[in-house]
């Protein structure tokens, strides 16, 4: 089975011999690929909706892997028992939704050594939740897939807090500064802030002024990060 670039990057972060639970598995492509490659020997594919659940079951059955991949229907982490999986993957959802899944199933995270999480939006909310709940982010990965830049986080048990609020929104600069896609990510963020600033130019009142100042400060900070990354890479 061939994965999308996004899911391939997630698969690359899965440790050998892991016991995985892929939450929101959709077509169950990720666990199917991992078992076919011999990277994991057993997996749970969880889906809450009937349609994707049936699709996932069909994928696993057609691959002849029903004895190694257990497709279960349920909401979030309710599809597993505590200690059943040592690696959790949640991909293709908003950061807020991932937080809700992890918070609701917090008791199921006992014994989990790694979580590979791929938020579509609101990654800042996810990073904050991880830090507030005894997880540290050890890998920040970026991947371009069909013109979209995706963020992938690998979290492990541990204590960590970012002193720089910017890192919650854009990722740990120390982990990302040498990544070839990081300058592009920052450049896109700067362009977005510039558009916001232009739209605020004619706005009146104290609130508008405070918002402009905050946006301008963030833009200046990001420009500093962008320049530092370019210097690091020798570009």
C-alpha positions, -999 to 999 in steps of 0.1 A, spaced: 0 0 0 13 35 -9 5 63 16 0 100 10 31 121 18 13 133 50 6 98 63 40 85 52 56 111 74 34 99 103 43 63 95 80 72 96 76 84 132 61 51 145 87 30 164 94 -6 154 73 -32 172 48 -6 185 13 -15 195 -7 13 178 -42 27 180 -51 48 150 -79 71 162 -101 84 134 -85 59 110 -109 66 81 -98 40 55 -74 23 79 -46 30 54 -20 38 81 -24 7 102 -26 -15 71 6 0 57 24 -4 90 15 -41 94 23 -48 57 57 -33 62 63 -54 94 67 -23 115 39 -32 139 25 -66 146 -9 -56 159 -31 -25 156 -64 -10 164 -82 12 139 -109 33 155 -137 51 137 -168 68 152 -189 70 120 -205 40 103 -194 48 68 -157 51 75 -159 22 99 -172 -1 71 -146 13 47 -118 6 72 -131 -30 77 -131 -35 40 -96 -22 36 -83 -45 63 -102 -76 50 -90 -70 14 -55 -69 27 -60 -102 46 -50 -85 79 -81 -90 100 -61 -111 124 -36 -83 130 -58 -51 127 -89 -48 149 -113 -23 134 -135 -9 161 -164 15 161 -164 41 189 -158 77 199 -121 86 203 -101 66 228 -131 46 240 -122 20 214 -92 9 234 -85 -2 270 -58 13 292 -25 -3 284 -36 -19 252 -16 5 230 18 21 235 15 44 205 -15 66 196 -20 83 163 -47 110 156 -44 126 122 -65 149 100 -85 166 126 -85 201 141 -63 207 171 -93 214 193 -109 181 183 -77 162 191 -76 179 225 -112 168 232 -104 132 222 -73 131 244 -90 148 274 -121 126 272 -99 95 271 -72 106 294 -74 74 315 -67 54 283 -33 70 279 -18 49 307 12 31 293 13 52 261 49 61 252 43 81 221 16 101 204 19 112 168 -6 139 162 -14 158 130 -37 188 136 -52 205 106 -57 238 125 -53 251 161 -20 234 167 -14 260 194 -43 247 215 -29 211 211 6 221 222 -7 239 252 -29 209 262 1 185 259 22 207 282 -6 211 307 -11 174 309 24 159 313 36 156 277 66 170 260 70 176 223 101 158 211 96 161 173 81 188 152 77 177 116 64 195 84 54 180 52 40 194 19 13 173 4 -6 184 -27 2 220 -20 -8 220 17 18 223 45 10 200 73 23 200 109 30 167 127 39 165 164 54 136 183 48 138 221 62 117 249 55 116 286 74 144 304 73 179 317 78 209 294 67 245 291 76 271 265 86 305 278 80 320 244 43 320 235 52 322 198 64 286 200 29 274 209 15 289 178 43 280 153 62 252 169 95 248 188 120 269 168 149 248 182 133 217 167 123 233 134 150 258 126 169 235 103 138 220 86 137 230 49 100 238 51 101 260 82 112 293 65 82 288 41 58 282 70 70 314 87 69 334 54 33 323 48 25 334 84 41 368 78 21 373 46 -11 365 65 -3 391 92 5 417 65 -30 411 50 -46 415 84 -26 447 91 -37 462 57 -73 454 66 -69 472 100 -53 503 86 -86 522 83 -101 508 115 -106 533 143 -108 531 180 -86 518 209 -93 482 203 -83 484 166 -51 502 176 -42 475 202 -49 448 177 -27 465 151 1 468 177 -2 431 186 -2 420 150 28 442 142 48 429 171 41 393 161 51 401 125 84 416 137 91 386 158 84 362 129 106 382 106 135 378 131 128 340 132 127 339 94 160 357 90 177 335 117 164 303 99 177 316 65 211 323 81 212 288 97 205 272 64 230 294 46 204 307 22 
